[in-house]
Amino acid sequence: MFTEIGKAGFPRLKRLIPLIISAPAGILLLVAVAALSGIGHRWVDILAQFGVPALAVALVLIALTLLLRQSHAAVAYAVAALALVVAVWPQWMPDRGIARPETPIVRLYSANLWARNTDVEAITRSIADADADIVILIELGDAPAARLDQVLAGYPHRVATPRVDRHGGAARSVIASRYPLTAVADVADGLQDITAVAETPLGPLNVIGVHLTRPWPFQYQWGQITQVQALARVRSGLTGPVIVAGDFNSVSTGRIGRQVRTEVGLFPAPGWPGTWPAAAPSIVGLTIDQVYRSPDLAFISRRLGRPTGSDHRPVITEVTLAAD
């Protein structure tokens, strides 16, 4: 009797196997829908951050299901992958602006160095290899700060925030330049920022380094939003071209990236390969370390720098004036 029941149930189980194998495609598709929806609710936004890792998972599962000859499951994952490509494409290929012909180019290096990072040699090599004109450092800890002349050799012009004791380790922010710098007074309560004007071949260039708090549920839900509002106040007091670089703890297509565009009037550099976590392959990382430009600038290039010993990868961007 039990043998007959087992034989009768096996075909049903066999029919369920493709559905079981395909089930994770629904989760991947949910990530894509969250990213495409433009909804700013915290639950939706936290899902929207993971479009690139979800795409990598979808591609792996397409390959596995094809090897297992589960064509229906492969189609489900292909649909999810296509939706995820559409969702992350604006991160990878934003509007760079149109460069003005025969205009000088300024190269910037920006990095979250992680406050407890003591690998001064790696930091020094990374900055030297980038050969940037302007360096923006967030979470500069005590170890590299004690050897700043070594770390920033060739950058005689520097402005820095005071040392701040934090749970994650004491840190400060620094802007260093080959060009003369003028510090700008901090007017942004509640935002970790540093602002200076660099006298570049492009003319005066406003440079802002920022570090936004982590998103909900890791920090209070309005933290990043109010900090972008503070950044807007900083921006409103500046005239001329503006570059903002640092750790935004958000991809450029999330609600914070949208807020930066609408309220601050800035546009992101391309966001691939990813910058965090540095221990993961950069092709599947999240680009939470962003560089934004004002409309009167154009991005020429964007790439990752050499490792610094931090859990974030540094970003190297080249900018010039935009065509009129």
Secondary structure as UniProt FT lines:
FT   HELIX           2..22
FT   HELIX           24..37
FT   HELIX           42..48
FT   TURN            49..50
FT   HELIX           51..67
FT   TURN            68..69
FT   HELIX           71..92
FT   TURN            101..102
FT   STRAND          106..112
FT   TURN            115..116
FT   HELIX           120..130
FT   STRAND          134..140
FT   HELIX           142..145
FT   TURN            146..147
FT   HELIX           148..151
FT   TURN            152..154
FT   STRAND          157..160
FT   TURN            167..168
FT   STRAND          171..177
FT   STRAND          181..183
FT   TURN            189..190
FT   STRAND          192..200
FT   TURN            201..202
FT   STRAND          203..211
FT   TURN            216..218
FT   TURN            221..222
FT   HELIX           223..236
FT   STRAND          242..247
FT   TURN            252..253
FT   HELIX           255..259
FT   HELIX           260..264
FT   STRAND          267..268
FT   TURN            278..279
FT   HELIX           282..284
FT   STRAND          289..293
FT   TURN            295..296
FT   STRAND          297..304
FT   STRAND          315..322
//
